[in-house]
């Protein structure tokens, strides 16, 4: 068992599973979440609950954060009860939330002021990847700190060093841009196959062995067939990510028409009340949109 004390802030669908893997690997973990009950499974495994990020920082050597929105990241790091207020020289803070690259830069710069090393390391792979330790981890910051964190990253998935501070977040934006187009295609493919009277499972088994093969076909399309729209990744969070990507693209004078289209479709998913469902709920919104046109 390692003597390193790990702090973990944010124990939602992804964070709970990621932290659980560290505990299973023998690490002592201190946890915090706005809703205390969401830490119960980790506390049952031996984690210690603290009410604030400040207290987690005081009791930990390395702190990981995995929260929802940019405003949540800013609160966790910069509020009066935040990580930097409770920090000490020599610690490492690693934000695994998908957030704005500018926030990653602010955290990195503030870390230098407090003599704390900071990395941005967002992930992809959903709830399945988090539970199975198969996440893709995209890390930005100093290479020496990446090397220190690599044994911990390896417990959660496959980590790749992307480069400068913020590069992890920019890589995640590229990931989300790709997924946006894929999810639109996957859901429309299922809708088309349904309309044409195909056996959905047979169709899926067929096209997933050819050029259309992808993670979303393997993991999310089967959930649609089973009418399982529970979140592996929330629609609300996906819309947040797409908006960040569009904002970054605008700053760089890039026009991304496919992303704009898919983002508008997912806004419709939210309007129909599926914001807390998984991203595969785009299928339900498309079904409802087609009913309106009949």
C-alpha positions as CSV (number, residue, x, y, z in Angstrom):
1,X,0.0,0.0,0.0
2,X,1.3,3.4,-0.9
3,X,1.9,6.1,1.7
4,X,0.8,8.8,-0.7
5,X,-2.5,10.4,0.4
6,X,-4.8,11.0,-2.5
7,X,-7.5,13.7,-2.5
8,X,-10.5,13.3,-4.8
9,X,-13.1,16.0,-5.4
10,X,-16.2,15.2,-7.4
11,X,-17.8,11.7,-7.1
12,X,-20.4,11.7,-9.8
13,X,-20.9,9.0,-12.5
14,X,-17.2,9.2,-13.5
15,X,-15.4,10.4,-10.4
16,X,-16.8,7.8,-8.1
17,X,-15.6,4.9,-10.3
18,X,-12.2,6.5,-10.9
19,X,-11.6,7.1,-7.2
20,X,-12.8,3.6,-6.4
21,X,-10.1,2.1,-8.6
22,X,-7.4,4.1,-6.7
23,X,-8.8,2.8,-3.4
24,X,-8.8,-0.8,-4.7
25,X,-5.2,-0.3,-5.7
26,X,-4.3,0.4,-2.1
27,X,-4.3,4.2,-1.9
28,X,-5.6,6.2,1.0
29,X,-8.2,8.6,-0.3
30,X,-9.8,11.7,1.1
31,X,-13.0,12.6,-0.7
32,X,-15.3,15.6,-1.0
33,X,-18.6,16.2,-3.0
34,X,-21.4,18.7,-2.7
35,X,-23.8,15.9,-2.1
36,X,-22.3,13.9,0.7
37,X,-24.3,10.7,0.0
38,X,-22.5,10.4,-3.4
39,X,-19.4,9.6,-1.4
40,X,-20.9,6.8,0.7
41,X,-19.7,3.9,-1.4
42,X,-16.1,5.3,-1.3
43,X,-16.3,5.9,2.5
44,X,-17.5,2.3,2.9
45,X,-14.3,1.3,1.1
46,X,-12.2,3.3,3.6
47,X,-12.1,6.8,2.2
48,X,-12.4,9.8,4.5
49,X,-15.0,12.4,3.8
50,X,-14.2,16.1,4.1
51,X,-16.8,18.8,3.6
52,X,-14.6,21.2,1.6
53,X,-11.8,21.1,-1.0
54,X,-9.8,23.2,1.5
55,X,-9.8,20.3,4.0
56,X,-9.0,17.8,1.3
57,X,-6.0,19.8,0.3
58,X,-4.8,20.0,3.9
59,X,-4.9,16.2,4.2
60,X,-3.6,15.1,0.8
61,X,-0.4,15.0,-1.2
62,X,-2.0,14.7,-4.7
63,X,-5.5,16.0,-5.4
64,X,-7.7,15.0,-8.4
65,X,-10.8,17.0,-9.3
66,X,-13.6,15.7,-11.5
67,X,-16.6,18.1,-11.3
68,X,-19.3,19.3,-13.7
69,X,-18.9,22.7,-15.2
70,X,-16.3,25.5,-15.5
71,X,-17.9,27.4,-12.7
72,X,-17.5,24.3,-10.4
73,X,-13.8,24.0,-11.3
74,X,-13.3,27.7,-10.4
75,X,-15.1,27.3,-7.1
76,X,-13.1,24.1,-6.2
77,X,-9.8,25.8,-6.9
78,X,-10.2,29.5,-6.2
79,X,-12.9,29.9,-3.5
80,X,-12.3,30.7,0.1
81,X,-12.8,27.0,0.9
82,X,-10.9,25.9,-2.2
83,X,-7.8,23.9,-2.9
84,X,-5.3,26.7,-3.2
85,X,-6.4,28.1,0.2
86,X,-5.6,24.8,1.8
87,X,-2.5,24.1,-0.3
88,X,1.2,23.7,0.7
89,X,4.3,23.7,-1.4
90,X,5.1,20.4,-3.1
91,X,1.6,19.2,-3.7
92,X,0.2,18.2,-7.1
93,X,-3.3,19.2,-8.3
94,X,-4.8,17.5,-11.4
95,X,-8.1,18.6,-12.9
96,X,-9.7,15.8,-14.9
97,X,-12.9,17.8,-15.6
98,X,-13.5,18.8,-19.2
99,X,-13.4,22.6,-18.9
100,X,-12.1,25.7,-20.7
101,X,-8.4,25.7,-21.6
102,X,-8.2,29.2,-20.1
103,X,-9.2,27.8,-16.7
104,X,-6.5,25.2,-17.0
105,X,-4.0,27.9,-17.6
106,X,-5.3,29.9,-14.7
107,X,-4.9,26.9,-12.4
108,X,-1.4,26.2,-13.7
109,X,-0.3,29.8,-13.1
110,X,-1.9,29.9,-9.7
111,X,-0.1,26.7,-8.8
112,X,3.2,28.2,-9.6
113,X,2.4,31.1,-7.2
114,X,1.6,28.6,-4.5
115,X,4.5,26.2,-5.3
116,X,1.9,23.6,-6.3
117,X,2.3,21.6,-9.6
118,X,-0.9,21.5,-11.7
119,X,-2.0,19.5,-14.7
120,X,-5.1,19.4,-16.9
121,X,-6.1,15.8,-17.7
122,X,-9.6,15.4,-19.0
123,X,-10.8,11.9,-20.0
124,X,-12.9,10.0,-22.5
125,X,-14.5,6.6,-22.2
126,X,-17.7,7.2,-20.2
127,X,-18.9,5.2,-17.3
128,X,-17.8,1.9,-18.8
129,X,-14.3,3.2,-19.2
130,X,-14.2,4.6,-15.7
131,X,-15.4,1.4,-14.1
132,X,-13.0,-0.8,-16.1
133,X,-9.9,1.4,-16.0
134,X,-10.0,1.9,-19.7
135,X,-10.3,5.7,-19.9
136,X,-8.3,7.7,-22.5
137,X,-6.5,10.4,-20.4
138,X,-5.3,13.5,-22.1
139,X,-2.7,15.4,-20.1
140,X,-1.3,18.9,-20.4
141,X,1.3,20.6,-18.3
142,X,4.9,19.8,-17.3
143,X,6.2,16.5,-18.5
144,X,8.0,15.8,-15.1
145,X,4.6,16.0,-13.3
146,X,3.0,13.8,-15.9
147,X,5.7,11.2,-15.2
148,X,4.9,11.4,-11.4
149,X,1.2,10.9,-12.0
150,X,1.6,8.2,-14.6
151,X,1.3,5.3,-12.1
152,X,-2.0,6.7,-10.9
153,X,-3.2,7.4,-14.4
154,X,-2.4,3.8,-15.3
155,X,-4.9,2.6,-12.7
156,X,-7.6,4.7,-14.4
157,X,-6.8,4.1,-18.1
158,X,-4.3,5.0,-20.8
159,X,-2.7,8.4,-20.3
160,X,-0.9,10.3,-23.1
161,X,1.1,13.5,-22.6
162,X,-0.2,16.1,-25.0
163,X,2.2,18.9,-24.2
164,X,1.8,22.4,-22.8
165,X,-0.7,23.4,-20.1
166,X,-4.1,23.4,-21.6
167,X,-3.2,20.9,-24.3
168,X,-5.1,18.2,-22.5
169,X,-8.3,20.3,-22.7
170,X,-7.7,21.2,-26.3
171,X,-7.3,17.5,-27.1
172,X,-10.5,16.7,-25.3
173,X,-12.2,19.4,-27.5
174,X,-11.0,17.6,-30.6
175,X,-12.3,14.3,-29.1
176,X,-15.7,15.9,-28.4
177,X,-15.9,17.4,-31.9
178,X,-15.3,13.9,-33.4
179,X,-17.9,12.3,-31.0
180,X,-20.5,14.9,-31.9
181,X,-20.5,13.8,-35.6
182,X,-20.4,10.1,-34.6
183,X,-23.4,10.4,-32.2
184,X,-25.5,12.1,-34.8
185,X,-24.7,9.3,-37.3
186,X,-25.2,6.5,-34.8
187,X,-28.6,7.7,-33.7
188,X,-29.8,8.5,-37.2
189,X,-28.6,5.1,-38.4
190,X,-30.8,3.4,-35.7
191,X,-33.7,5.6,-36.6
192,X,-33.4,4.8,-40.3
193,X,-33.1,1.0,-39.6
194,X,-36.2,1.1,-37.4
195,X,-38.2,2.9,-40.1
196,X,-37.1,0.3,-42.7
197,X,-38.2,-2.6,-40.5
198,X,-34.7,-4.0,-39.9
199,X,-33.7,-6.1,-37.0
200,X,-31.7,-3.6,-35.1
201,X,-29.3,-6.0,-33.4
202,X,-28.6,-7.8,-36.7
203,X,-28.0,-4.4,-38.4
204,X,-25.7,-3.3,-35.5
205,X,-23.7,-6.6,-35.6
206,X,-23.2,-6.1,-39.3
207,X,-22.1,-2.5,-39.6
208,X,-20.0,-2.6,-36.5
209,X,-17.7,-5.1,-38.2
210,X,-17.1,-2.7,-41.2
211,X,-15.9,0.8,-41.8
212,X,-18.6,2.2,-39.4
213,X,-17.0,0.4,-36.4
214,X,-16.5,2.8,-33.4
215,X,-16.8,3.0,-29.6
216,X,-20.3,4.5,-29.8
217,X,-21.6,1.7,-31.9
218,X,-20.2,-0.8,-29.5
219,X,-21.3,0.8,-26.3
220,X,-24.1,3.3,-26.8
221,X,-26.1,1.8,-29.7
222,X,-26.9,-1.4,-27.8
223,X,-28.3,0.8,-25.0
224,X,-30.6,2.5,-27.4
225,X,-31.9,-0.9,-28.6
226,X,-32.5,-1.9,-24.9
227,X,-34.2,1.5,-24.3
228,X,-31.6,2.3,-21.8
229,X,-31.0,6.1,-21.7
230,X,-29.3,6.3,-18.3
231,X,-26.2,8.5,-18.3
232,X,-22.7,7.2,-19.0
233,X,-22.2,10.8,-19.9
234,X,-24.8,13.5,-19.4
235,X,-26.4,15.3,-22.3
236,X,-26.0,18.5,-20.3
237,X,-22.3,18.0,-19.9
238,X,-21.9,17.2,-23.6
239,X,-23.6,20.4,-24.6
240,X,-21.3,22.2,-22.2
241,X,-18.3,20.6,-24.0
242,X,-19.6,21.4,-27.5
243,X,-20.1,25.1,-26.5
244,X,-16.6,25.3,-25.2
245,X,-15.2,23.8,-28.4
246,X,-17.3,26.3,-30.5
247,X,-16.0,29.1,-28.4
248,X,-12.4,28.0,-28.8
249,X,-12.9,27.6,-32.5
250,X,-14.3,31.1,-32.8
251,X,-11.3,32.5,-31.1
252,X,-9.1,30.7,-33.7
253,X,-11.3,31.9,-36.6
254,X,-12.4,28.3,-37.4
255,X,-15.8,27.5,-38.8
256,X,-17.0,24.0,-37.7
257,X,-20.5,23.6,-39.3
258,X,-21.0,19.9,-38.3
259,X,-20.3,20.7,-34.6
260,X,-22.7,23.7,-34.8
261,X,-25.4,21.4,-36.2
262,X,-25.0,18.6,-33.7
263,X,-24.8,21.1,-30.8
264,X,-28.2,22.6,-32.0
265,X,-29.6,19.1,-32.1
266,X,-28.5,18.4,-28.5
267,X,-30.0,21.7,-27.4
268,X,-33.3,20.2,-28.7
269,X,-32.6,17.1,-26.6
270,X,-32.4,19.4,-23.6
271,X,-35.6,21.2,-24.5
272,X,-37.4,17.8,-24.6
273,X,-36.3,17.1,-21.1
274,X,-33.4,14.7,-21.6
275,X,-30.6,16.8,-20.2
276,X,-29.9,14.4,-17.4
277,X,-30.0,11.4,-19.7
278,X,-27.0,9.8,-21.5
279,X,-25.9,11.2,-24.9
280,X,-27.7,8.3,-26.6
281,X,-30.9,10.2,-25.8
282,X,-30.4,12.0,-29.0
283,X,-32.3,9.1,-30.5
284,X,-35.4,9.9,-28.5
285,X,-35.3,13.5,-29.6
286,X,-34.9,12.5,-33.2
287,X,-37.9,10.2,-32.8
288,X,-40.0,13.0,-31.4
289,X,-38.9,15.4,-34.1
290,X,-40.0,12.9,-36.8
291,X,-43.4,12.5,-35.1
292,X,-43.9,16.2,-35.3
293,X,-43.2,16.1,-39.1
294,X,-45.7,13.3,-39.8
